[in-house]
Every structure is written in structure tokens, then in C-alpha cells.
Amino acid sequence: AFTLGVRQLIIGVNKMDSTEPPYSESRFEEIKKEVSSYIKKIGYNPAAVAFVPISGWHGDNMLEPSSKMPWFKGWAVERKEGKAEGKTLIDALDAILPPSRPTDKALRLPLQDVYKIGGIGTVPVGRVETGILKPGMVV
């Protein structure tokens, strides 16, 4: 992910209901420590990554803070743009900053595919990396 340009990361530690004992703080901390060392090796700053213990099956810490994990006081991230904190996975998703788009530069649109559609013509498909593309623009 880091190599592809993904700069913000959220780690959801799922299946907390299946730990021994269920919702184990020590198991969460063990996973957090191990994953932190791995993501640090590949280029991420662990202080800028939200770690959230969740149970997707039961919905714990997904939308609402879970009463089954009173030991979890919440996550906090520190980044250049400022700090963010919360208790749930949705809070972490809401704290993701939208990437800046260099709209002031020349149009760059790498093609992903080209379709030939009868009656319409050739349709190029790609993603605008820099610049702006508006309907009716001649490129």
C-alpha cells in the first residue's frame, strides 16, 4: 500500500470476540505491537495509524463504543496536519484526510483501458492524476 501511494492507514483488529478470554486487552496489545513494527519497516509512522479493536460479527466498536471493551480508551493519531482521536472504526474513517489533488498542473490521465463501443466509438478509461477534466473539453 505504501509503495502505491497510500499514506493514511487504519488497522482494525477484528474478531476480538474470539480471543481467549473474549475481548482480551493483552491480545489486542500484542497484535498492535507486532503490526506496528511491521508497518514501521515498510515506511509508515505507527503514531499516525489508528488501531481499533473490533468485532464485525457483534458490531463492537464499529459505529458505537463497545461496553465489552472498557479497557479501550480510544485511538489517537498524530500527523503533520494535526491530531485526531476517537473510539470507533467509523470515527477513524471520518478522520481520514482527503488527498490533495494537483489541479493547477497540466492534465495527466494515464489510460487503464480502451473500449470500442458500436454506435458510440472509442471510449478511453483512466484516472485523472493531475489537472482538471471537464465535460466537453477537447483533449
C-alpha positions as CSV (number, residue, x, y, z in Angstrom):
1,A,0.0,0.0,0.0
2,F,2.8,2.4,0.9
3,T,4.5,1.8,-2.4
4,L,1.2,2.6,-4.3
5,G,1.0,6.0,-2.5
6,V,-1.4,5.1,0.3
7,R,-0.3,7.5,3.1
8,Q,-3.1,7.0,5.7
9,L,-3.8,3.7,7.3
10,I,-6.4,2.3,9.8
11,I,-5.8,-1.1,11.4
12,G,-9.0,-2.8,12.6
13,V,-8.1,-5.7,14.8
14,N,-11.1,-7.9,14.1
15,K,-12.6,-11.0,15.9
16,M,-12.0,-9.6,19.4
17,D,-14.9,-11.7,20.5
18,S,-12.9,-14.9,19.6
19,T,-9.8,-14.1,21.8
20,E,-9.1,-16.1,24.9
21,P,-10.6,-14.6,27.1
22,P,-13.1,-12.8,24.9
23,Y,-12.2,-9.1,24.2
24,S,-8.7,-9.6,25.6
25,E,-6.7,-6.4,26.1
26,S,-3.4,-8.3,26.2
27,R,-4.1,-10.0,22.8
28,F,-5.0,-6.6,21.3
29,E,-1.8,-5.0,22.6
30,E,0.2,-8.0,21.3
31,I,-1.2,-7.6,17.8
32,K,-0.8,-3.9,17.9
33,K,2.9,-4.2,18.9
34,E,3.6,-6.8,16.1
35,V,1.8,-4.9,13.4
36,S,3.4,-1.6,14.5
37,S,6.8,-3.0,14.0
38,Y,5.9,-4.4,10.5
39,I,4.3,-1.1,9.2
40,K,7.3,0.8,10.5
41,K,9.6,-1.3,8.4
42,I,7.6,-0.6,5.2
43,G,7.5,3.1,5.8
44,Y,4.5,4.1,7.9
45,N,4.7,6.0,11.2
46,P,2.8,3.9,13.8
47,A,1.9,7.1,15.7
48,A,-0.1,8.2,12.6
49,V,-2.1,4.9,12.4
50,A,-5.3,4.3,14.2
51,F,-5.6,0.8,15.8
52,V,-9.2,-0.1,16.7
53,P,-10.2,-3.4,18.3
54,I,-13.5,-4.5,16.7
55,S,-15.8,-7.4,16.4
56,G,-17.5,-7.3,13.0
57,W,-19.9,-10.2,13.9
58,H,-21.2,-8.4,17.0
59,G,-20.7,-4.8,15.8
60,D,-18.4,-3.9,18.7
61,N,-16.5,-0.6,18.2
62,M,-17.8,-0.3,14.7
63,L,-20.3,2.5,15.0
64,E,-20.7,2.8,18.7
65,P,-18.1,2.3,21.6
66,S,-18.4,-1.2,23.0
67,S,-19.2,-1.9,26.6
68,K,-17.4,-5.2,26.3
69,M,-14.0,-3.5,25.9
70,P,-14.0,-0.9,28.8
71,W,-10.1,-1.1,28.7
72,F,-10.1,0.5,25.3
73,K,-9.9,4.3,25.9
74,G,-9.8,5.2,22.2
75,W,-7.3,5.7,19.4
76,A,-5.3,8.8,18.6
77,V,-3.2,9.7,15.6
78,E,-0.6,12.5,15.2
79,R,0.3,13.8,11.8
80,K,1.6,16.9,10.2
81,E,-2.0,18.2,9.6
82,G,-2.9,17.9,13.2
83,K,-4.2,15.3,15.7
84,A,-7.3,13.2,15.5
85,E,-8.9,10.8,18.1
86,G,-11.9,8.7,18.5
87,K,-13.2,5.4,19.8
88,T,-14.8,3.6,16.9
89,L,-13.9,2.4,13.4
90,I,-16.3,4.9,11.8
91,D,-14.5,7.7,13.8
92,A,-11.2,6.5,12.3
93,L,-12.7,6.5,8.8
94,D,-14.2,10.0,9.3
95,A,-10.7,11.2,10.4
96,I,-9.1,10.2,7.1
97,L,-8.0,13.4,5.3
98,P,-8.9,13.6,1.6
99,P,-5.7,13.6,-0.6
100,S,-4.7,16.9,-2.2
101,R,-5.2,16.9,-5.9
102,P,-2.8,19.0,-8.0
103,T,-5.4,20.7,-10.1
104,D,-3.1,23.6,-11.0
105,K,-0.8,21.3,-13.1
106,A,-1.1,20.1,-16.6
107,L,-3.7,17.3,-17.3
108,R,-2.3,13.8,-16.8
109,L,-4.6,10.9,-17.4
110,P,-3.0,7.5,-17.5
111,L,-5.1,5.1,-19.5
112,Q,-6.4,2.0,-17.8
113,D,-8.3,0.6,-20.8
114,V,-9.8,1.5,-24.2
115,Y,-13.3,0.2,-25.2
116,K,-14.7,0.2,-28.7
117,I,-18.4,0.5,-28.4
118,G,-20.5,0.2,-31.5
119,G,-22.6,3.3,-32.3
120,I,-20.6,5.4,-29.8
121,G,-17.0,5.0,-30.8
122,T,-13.7,4.6,-28.9
123,V,-14.0,5.2,-25.1
124,P,-10.7,5.6,-23.2
125,V,-10.9,4.8,-19.5
126,G,-8.4,6.2,-16.9
127,R,-7.9,8.3,-13.8
128,V,-7.1,12.0,-13.7
129,E,-3.8,12.2,-11.8
130,T,-3.2,16.0,-12.2
131,G,-5.1,18.8,-13.8
132,I,-8.8,19.1,-14.5
133,L,-11.0,17.3,-17.0
134,K,-14.4,18.9,-17.7
135,P,-17.3,17.7,-19.9
136,G,-16.9,18.9,-23.5
137,M,-13.2,19.6,-23.1
138,V,-11.0,18.8,-26.1
139,V,-8.0,16.7,-25.2
